[in-house]
Amino acid sequence: MAKKSTRFRWIIVVMLFFSTTIVYFDRVILGILAPQLESLFGWSEQQYGYIVFSFQLTYAIGPFIAGYVIDRLGTRRGFSLSVIIWALASLSHVFAQSWIGFALARMGLGIGQSGNFPASIKIISEWFPKKERAFATGLFNGGSNMGQIFAPLMIPVILLWFYSWQYVFIFSFILSGLWLMAWLILFREPAKSRFVNREELDYINSDQAVTETIKVPWKKIIFYRQTWVVALGKLFADPIWYFYLFWGAKFLHSKYGINLAELALPLVIIYLVAYGGGIAGGAVSSWLLKRGKSANYSRKMTMLGSAILVLPVMTVPFIDSLFLNVALIAIAAAAHNSWSANIFTVASDLFPRKAVGSVIGFSTTVGSIGGMVTALLIGYILNEAGLRGYVFPFVIFSFGYLIGLFVIHRLSPRFEPVSMEPEKI
């Protein structure tokens, strides 16, 4: 009888899911605590925009560097270094006493967290055959929503127990430390893992091309057309997601006057639906591939459906119903996660595994530069126009994904994989 294959690759997905949960728990803390902290420290909308910009600044620079470091150190050591940096940065919020202090803490957080997605996408490419990558990516990327579900549920409990916002960041630091210990115990590359047998390893490598073992000249990554396919996919989507992330709770608080405890249910609904969208987007794309469709068709058709689902969110500023607004934002967030699951997977479709970390790192940098610009712009608009200022981002951002897909298709009509030659040393 044939020996049964292990399935440890799905445990790796669970680990990546929890790391992404912690990353987004860290990110969303500030958006949820913002009304309280603004009252305590006297921030203006523009100063809050500067704090968001500070995170985006280092998160724009960090991923390109992180992708390079992870490609060179390997995912185990590179990812561990990233977690250590973001855990310490999260803890540093405890000592902030002004908007400048919070801006500096967010800069450190951006540096550390810039390694999460380059490492995770590279790990998926190492642990999964191409036909399962989009689904696996959708599963772990769901941690971005779980972090945002967990935060509004957990933050009021922490405040009730400890009466101080500082303990929220201490709790995040502890979560990161526990995850890192589990990571170091469990993770090795597939060929060296004691939890993976020969049958699973053969399955993992079943559709890997020979070129996936070459050394990639990272400085040449940015000159490939395929790199810009992924980068533009991030550029047109990431600023929109950051708007939901950093201003979503503030919008609901400003429009409906709901307090921290009352925010929990709307945010949980939004990000629970968003989580389902990420899984569904990955599953649909993988299903189309298994049905014999090309990666080009499977990814783009799924991304087109996602882009269309975002369009109704433009009506949010003009609707008075809290329930309807939460539903529309939830659908848009779900569509974003579907888009993300596929654009991340496109990187591993188009590039050999040795290059994936650098490609995702560079692409995240490009997306974060867009987020930097929009953070300053949104902060300025809201500072000048108040609640009416939300019309601009909701309406403009609703078209971002359609425009992005059009540009991507024009740039790469067939999603042709990169053919890389080994670097001469």
HELIX and SHEET records of a PDB file:
HELIX    1   1 PHE A    8  PHE A   41  1                                  34    
HELIX    2   2 GLU A   45  LEU A   73  1                                  29    
HELIX    3   3 THR A   75  SER A   92  1                                  18    
HELIX    4   4 HIS A   93  PHE A   95  5                                   3    
HELIX    5   5 TRP A   99  GLN A  113  1                                  15    
HELIX    6   6 ASN A  116  TRP A  127  1                                  12    
HELIX    7   7 LYS A  130  ASN A  141  1                                  12    
HELIX    8   8 GLY A  143  PHE A  162  1                                  20    
HELIX    9   9 GLN A  166  LEU A  186  1                                  21    
HELIX   10  10 PRO A  190  LYS A  192  5                                   3    
HELIX   11  11 ARG A  198  ILE A  204  1                                   7    
HELIX   12  12 VAL A  210  THR A  213  5                                   4    
HELIX   13  13 TRP A  218  PHE A  223  5                                   6    
HELIX   14  14 ARG A  225  LEU A  235  1                                  11    
HELIX   15  15 ASP A  238  TYR A  256  1                                  19    
HELIX   16  16 LEU A  260  LYS A  290  1                                  31    
HELIX   17  17 ALA A  295  VAL A  310  1                                  16    
HELIX   18  18 LEU A  311  PHE A  318  5                                   8    
HELIX   19  19 LEU A  322  LEU A  350  1                                  29    
HELIX   20  20 ARG A  353  ALA A  385  1                                  33    
HELIX   21  21 GLY A  386  TYR A  390  5                                   5    
HELIX   22  22 VAL A  391  PHE A  397  1                                   7    
HELIX   23  23 GLY A  400  LEU A  411  1                                  12    
END                                                                             
